[in-house]
């Protein structure tokens, strides 16, 4: 097979990180050397003329170039697009990544994604080669960001005589978890602290392990599809869903024993700060605007990170808990989107739905308990009064008195059907002509929000119930 490990790098700090830590980790026996023994491999760097001169003088680069064919492609001045700030940097990187993708597409090569601030566990490149050889077209993993100032001294202690950094996955995971960057610490579920926008979320499984779920993952191995597809925003945000529209075609590395890469970033590199803690309300508000069904499907794929053995029961317990949150997120996004689509017909219902979702910021999992549920929705005239007269502190009790745990099925929800709301209110269904009456109200419509959630629209109380 033909592989291309390629990246872009510019600026003194990133060049120094690449030469000091990234390339030495690639020189571990289970990485570039393992690939070169059984496959055709090339190593390409895209950089500026000034940085290219520094790289060519580096003994580390010279050693790597003596082991595998290596090329430096100098980026022309007019290719360094105008603009300043993080967005402009992403645009420059994406322009280079598209050049790499096109090169691999034209040459029939597999791109092994790399960054100058990546540090690879020994054997990780070998894992990518094995899985690509088994037919996997796209292999993804959510890398961990760590504090550069603390991680680099720990890596220096692991250098071998030739300058390579040889570290197995568990050791490197241990270093990462001990030195997580603010970006990753703020995306751990549980602490009531400020966070950053949740491209991924993690759950601790003891001191040396965690489960992570990610909406956006990095594609560490890509065999470009037959038809050319470019990366729009970046390869991890708006490439995968277009190049591989069926998420089932994506291969998720689900255990760091098989593969691990960490990123090093200065401790002051903080973006997208958000004052609110992680909650279903925050996740659903962000996910509704920043993700699609593709990314939310990816969020259902847990990845195990660990520096030592963890009992299987501990993994399963945390994966089950985090899956409940993933399911609740799907329902909350679906409810938010459904409310928006019926706003013109049910404006007060839409307003109350959004107020209810806002309350989830104080309730991490909300009313959901991992099962189906039904929401009983009164007429708009009654909802108007509820919206105008009910304070947020009382809205939760009002809402849960209208939520029933269970699935709505017209074949089984017939006369005699009984249910209990989350607040403990007991309901019984009665026949109403060809329809159904629940708690004295006729069922006038059904809105299927998601596979697990539906809204039952109810009419006003009949004369006997009103009197």
N, C-alpha and C positions, 0 to 999 in steps of 0.2 A: 504494500500500500504506500501511497505517497502523502506525506504530511508536510505542512508548513507551519512552523511556530513563528508568529509574527506579532509585532507590537510597534507602537509609536512612542517616542520619548523626546522631550526637549526640556531645557532648563537645567541649571547646575544641580539643584537638589534632587530632581528625579533621575538624572544621569548617575549621580553618586549612589543613589539607592539601588538602581539597576545593577551597576558594576559591583557594588559591595554586598548585595544580598540576593537579588533576583537571579542573576547569572550563576553565582556560586551554588544556589539551590538547584538550578537546572543541571549542573554538572554532577549531581549525586548519581551513583551507579544505576538506580532504578528509573532515571528520567531520560535525559537525552542519549546517554550511552546505550541504554536498553533499547530505545527506539532505533538508533543507528545500527544496532546489531541485526535487526530483522526487517527494517523498512527503509524506504528512501525518504530522507528528511532534509529540510532546509531551514535555516534560521535567518529571518529578515528583520532588520531594524529600519524604521522610518524616522528620520531626525533632521535637524538643521545642519548646515555646513559646519558651523562652529562646534556644535556638540559632536558631530561625526569625527572631528579631529581628536577630541578628547577620548572618544570611545576606541578609536583605532590604536591609540597609544596604550590602552589598558592591557596589562598582562592577562587579566581574566578573560577579556574578549578575545585576545590572541590565542589563548589556550582553547577556548570554545571553537573558534574558527578553524583550529587545527584538527578538531575532532569531527565536526559536521560542516558541510558547506554553509557559509554565512555571507550575508550581503548587507551592506548599508545603503539605503536609498535616501539621498538627500532631498529634503523638501524645499522646493523653490520658495522664495520670499513671497510671491503672490499667492501661494497656496496657504500661507498662514493668514487665514481670513481675518477681516477687520472685526473689531469689537473687543470688549474687555469683560471680565467677570467669568463666573463659572459656566454660564450658558455658552459663551464664545469658545471656551476651552472644549466643551462637549462637542460643539460643531466642528472644531478642528480635528478632534479625535475621530468623529464619525466620518469625516471626509477620508481620512486615512483608512479606517476600517472598511469602507466601501471599496477602496483600492485593493485591499487585501482580499476581500470577498470576491471581487472580479478576477483577480489573479488566480485564486483557487478554483473558481468556476470555469475559467478558460482552460486551466491546466489539469483539471480533474483531480485536484488535491483536497485534502481535509485540513481545514484551518484549526490549529490548536491555539485558542485564544490566550493571550498573555498580556500583562501590564508591567511596567517597570517597577511598581511597588508590590508585586506578587512575590510570595515566598512559597516554594513548592515542597511538600513532604516527599521524601524519597519513595519512589514507586508510583507516584500519581500519574506521571506521563505514561508509564507502562500500562496503568489501568485504562487510560483513555484509548491507547492503541488496541488493547484487547477487546474493548467493547465496540470500538469502531469496526474492528475486523469481524465481529459477530453480526454486523449489519446495522448497528445503531447510527442513524444519520445526524442526530443532534443530542449531545450529552451536556446536561446542565447541572449547576451546583451554586448555591448561594454562599459566596465567600464571606469570611468574617473580617471586619475591619478592626485593627488593633492600634495601640498607641506606639508610634514609631520610637519615641524617646526611651521607652521601657523595653520594647521587644528587641531592638537591635543589639543591645548589650547581651541579652540572653542568647541570641543567635551567634554572637561572636564566640561564646564559650563552646559552641558545637562545631566550630571549624576543624577540619582535618588538616593534615600536613600540607596538602596541595592547595589549600585555600577554599575548597568546596565546603558547602554546608550540607551535612548529611544528617537528617533528622527524620525519624519515622512519624507516622501520622499521630499516634497517641501523644508523643512528646510535644509535637507542634501544636496540637489542639490544647494541651495543658498550658503552653505558653500563651496561646490566644485567649483562653478563658480567664487567665489570670490578669490579662492586660487588655481587656475589651475597651474599644474606643467609646466615647460618649454616644456616638451615633448608634452603636449596638446596645449599649447599656440602656439607653432610653427606649429601646424597642423590646424590652423584656416585660412580659405580662406580669402584673401583680403590683409593683410599687406605684403608689399614687403620686407620681412625680411628672414633671413636664416631659414631653417626648419630642420626637421628630416625625415627619410624615411616614407612615408605616409601610414602606415597601416590603418589609418582612417583619415577622413577630416571632419571638423566642420564649420558651418556657423552661425554667430551670428544672433539672432532674438530679438534685443533689449538687455538691460543690464542684464536681468535675465533669458535668454533662448537661446537655440541654437539647430540646427539640426545637427545630426551626421550621416555620412555614413561610414561603415567600410568594408574593405576587409576581415579582420580576426576578429572574435568576440569570446568572451569566452563562452563556453558551461556551463551554470550554473546548468542545470539539464540534465542528460544523462541516458536514458534507453538503455544499450548496445544492439546492434542488435543480432539476433539469432546466426549468425556465428561470431566467435571471430575476432576482429579487434584491433590491437595495435596502439598506438600513436607513430608516427615515430619521428618527431622533437619536437612537443608539441601538447597538446590537441586543442589549438586554431589555429594552423597552418596546421598540416598535420594529422589530425584525422577525422574531420568532413566530409571532401570530400571523405574519404574512408569508413567511417562508415555509412554515410547518403549521398550517391552519388547524390541523387536528392535534390537540394536545396529547393524545395517546401516542403520537409518533415521537414525542419527546422522551428521552431516557433520563430519568432523575437519579442521580447518585444519592442514595438514601442513608449511607453510613460512612462516617469519616475513616473507619478502618480501611475502606477501599480507596479513598481519595481525599486529599485535603490541601487547600491553598488558603493562605491568609493574606490580607492587605495591611500595609503599614501606612499610617497617616499621622501627620503632626497632631498633637493633642488639641491644637487651636483650630483645626479644620472642622467647623460645625456649620451645617447647612440645614435649611427647612425647619428651624426650631418652631415648636408648637407648645403653648402653655398648658394644654389639657393632657391628662393621663390617658393611657390606652383604655378603651372601652368599646363595646359594641356600637355605641352611638358615634364615637369618633371614627372607628374603622368603617362603618357603613357610609358616613358622610364623605369620607375621603375616597373609599372604593367606588362609590356611585359615580364620581366624576373622574377618577384617575385610572380606573381599571374597567375591563370588559369581562364577559363571561369566560374568555380564554384565561385571563390572569387569575380570575377567582377559581377556576378549575385547578390551576397550578397550586393555589393555596391549600388545596386538600392533600398535597403530597408532603408528608412530614420527612424531615431529615434528622438523623441522629448524630450529634456531636458528642464525643466523649474521649477523655484522656485515660480511662481505665475501664475495666469491665463493669457493666451495670446489669443487675438482674432484669430478666425479660419482663417480669411483672411490673417493674417500675416504668419501663419504656411504655408498655401497653396502657398503663393507667394515665400517663401524661399525654400520650397520643390520643386516647379516647377523650380526655378533657379538652384538649386543644381542638379536636374534631367537632366537639359540641359548639365551640366558639366559631369555628369555620362555618358550620351549618346555620348558626344564629346570624352570622354576618350575611350569608346568602339570603336568608329570610328578610332581614332588615333592609338590605338593598332592594330586594324585590318589592317589599312593602312601600319603600320610599318611591321607587319608580312607578308603581301602580297608582299611588296617591297622586302623583304628578299627572298621569294620563287621564285621570277622572276628575281633575280639578274643576273643569268647566261645569260638570254635572253635579259634583259633590264638593263644593268649596270648603264647607265646614269640616267635612270628614278629612280632607287634605290637610287643613290647618291642624287638626287634632292629631293626625298621624305624625306630622313633623314635630309637634310638641312632645308627643309620646316618645319618639325616637331620641329627642334631646334628653329625656329623663334617663336614658340608658347610660349616659355618662356617669351616673352615680350607681349604676347596677351593672357590674362587669358582664354578666351573662344574660340578664334580663329575665323575662318570664319563661323563656324556653328551657325545656328540660330534655332536649334530645329527641322529642317526639313531634308528631303532627299536632296542629292546633287550628281552631276555628275562632274567628272574631265575629261576634254578633253586633251588627251595626244598625242603630235606630235611624229614623228618618232625619233629613236635614234640619227640619224645624227644631227638633229636640237637640240635635248636635250644636245648633247655633246657641241655644241657651247654655249648654254644657261648656262650650268654648268661651263664652262671655262671663260665666259666673264661677268657673272652677279654677282655682289657683293651681299652680304646678305641684304644690305639696299634696293636693288632694287628687290630682289627675291620675296618679298611679293606681289608687284604690278604685277609682271609677273605671279605669281601663281594664284592670284584672277581673272586675266583676262581669266583664263582657267577653272574656277569653276562656275558651274551653279546650282542654287537652284532648286531642283525638282527630281522626280524619273524617272529613265530610264525604259521605258516599250516599247518593240518592237512593241506592238499592237497600241500604241498611238504616239510613236516617228516616224512618217512617214513624207512624203513630206508635207511641209507647217508648220511643227512644229516650233515654235519660242521660244526663251529663251534669257535671259539677264544674263550675267556673273556678279559676285559680284563686278567687277570693272565698270559695266555699259555698257559693250560691247554687242550689240544686234546681235543675231545669228539666221539664218534661215536654216532649213533642206530642201534638194532637193532630188529627186529620183536619184539613181545612179545604173542603171541596176536593179538587184534584191535587191540592197542594198540602202544605204543612204549616202548622202554627206552633211556635215555640214560646213558652212563657207568655202566652196571650197575644202574641204578634204573628201575623202571617209572614211567611218567608216570601219576599218579592223578587229576589234575585241572588245569584251566586257569582262572586268575583274570585276566580282562581288566581291567586298571587304567585304561588310557587307550588312545587310538588308537595310541600308539607303544610302550606298555609292557604286558607281561603277565607273570604269575607262573606258572611250571610247577611244580605240586606233585608231588614225587617220593616214591616209597615207599622202604622200607629196602633196603639192598644184599641181593642174593640170596646163597644159601649159598656159591657159588663165590667171589664177590667178598669175602665176609666172611672166608673162610678163606685 
